Amino acid sequence: MRTVAAALARLRKIHGETLKALINKALREGLKQMRDRPNYRLYVEFSDGVAGVVDLTHRLFGPMFEPLETPSVFAQVNIDEFGVISWPSGADLAPDALYETLRAKDRRQPSTMSSS
């Protein structure tokens, strides 16, 4: 139990928020829309405005994801009844992980707003 508490404390320091809070926020906000893009990418938008393109090129390995290497199979992506991005093959992506990936990506990008 102590090890788990220590790990959570480290995550709080690293992320500034608890992992549980991030997961709850992503699930509460939910996916607003998702569209497949060329080259194994997905455009994902959450209802709170967090949005962007996620590149899955290097994640298509293992028995569940290898079938998605065929572009026509990858294009069969949908949002299931639980708000999870999934494919008919059974592969799926957790919305909380995508949410945090997009948030982190957004924090790394310099502002494109200019002062005039």
Secondary structure by P-SEA (a helix, b strand, c coil): caaaaaaaaaaaaaccccaaaaaaaaaaaccccccccccccccccccccbbbbbbcccccccccccccccccccccccccccccccccccbbbbaaaaaaaaaaaaaacccccccc
